[in-house]
Amino acid sequence: MKTVINNVTVLTMDKAENVYKNGYVVIEGTKIAGVGEGTGPQDADQTVDGQGGILMPGMINTHSHISMIPFRSLGEDGKDRLRKLFFPLEREALTPELVRQGARYAVCELLLGGVTSVMDMYYFEDAVAQACDEMGIDAWTGQTIIEMETCDSRNAADALKLNEELIKKWKGHGRIHPVVAPHATNTNGPETLQAAYELAQKYDVPYTLHVCEMDYEMTMFREKYDKTPVEFLYGIGVLGPRTVAAHCIHLSDHDIELFAESGAKIAHCAIANAKSGKGVCRAYDAKQAGVTVGVGTDGPSSGNTIDLLTQLRIIPPLQKTRRHDNTIFSAKETAFMGTIEGAKVLGAQNEIGSIETGKRANLTLIETQSVNMFPIYEPYAAVVYMANPSNVDSVWVDGKQLVKGHKLLFADHLEERAKLEALMPEFRRMSANYRDF
Ligand SMILES: [Zn+2]
């Protein structure tokens, strides 16, 4: 099957930063078979008229807990939501069915928002992997390893076993990529963090955790180890090229040096961090130091949306405000963060993240007919500052079109919602116990 998409502005995000103002892209099977200026070859099985839209690589969400859809808008503005609401409610109310259906619903939102790849960490993660496989999205999935009893594990050792089973089951799948996911620096001791790292090394998969997100985490590490959490991770040997650290709100200059030296990556979750009043990650400083920084949303309960366009819009303003300098952090580099830099965070830059011949055909077409998309002098700025998820017209993953005309082709989000709602009465009843947490 050969498809040609014509009449589009192509933002390739390739190394030469090529932009084709009136361009085309050819898809053959699961791969990109050509890209350039003008009209594509005439011998295609299918020709798509992009109507002057912007065609870009599918966006990459480098940190989420997509199955937390049932928690969205619950306990907003409450103090210490994680420990007082989410942890106990997750332990009490989660089932594999709820996690799986929550993930299916979340993937509807990801795809409709132009996101083609997501890195996820949660409980019953095999159910998340199944849901992502069924829905056709590209997913990096890791079982939460945490030193406490949870809905699916008595302790961290049990969770490590579950994570290893997940890896054995999914390693080698084309779209589902298992990862190792120790929850955070402050919820696991050094032995668990190291055991998880050994597991990631054994199977050569990414290693992801939350890092320097909490004020109390910073105090705890200073008091207990006289180190920052990043210095601590470096010291126990788990900061390396396969490490994806989410949040990194509180980074010292030395921490940034350690990231650059070790090759560890950052998943920047701007909205979740700002909304919870925790602070703004020094993404600009880290990037200047040579650290790879991608974009994450965190769970749908933290930032409330899991698409990337909503995130991209706020990232430069926060960095410009931090430095009182509007000339830094361009729309262009922000768009790169949402695509090829995200691919580098996942270690998948040779497969996805840019529009180049031979790469997997993960593509997002943003239409420019809507009222908010005119005029466009600078397509990167249009993507970052003007577009919203409702402008996403079409999405392809592995060459298969999953969204067309703003609609999912192989699922119906209202049907998925009805199925999720049918599983939620018990969750709703239990959540009422935490109304005044
Ligand atoms: Zn998170």
Boltz pocket constraint, residues with backbone or C-beta under 6 A from the ligand:
constraints:
  - pocket:
      binder: B
      contacts: [[A, 63], [A, 64], [A, 65], [A, 210], [A, 246], [A, 298], [A, 299]]
      max_distance: 6.0
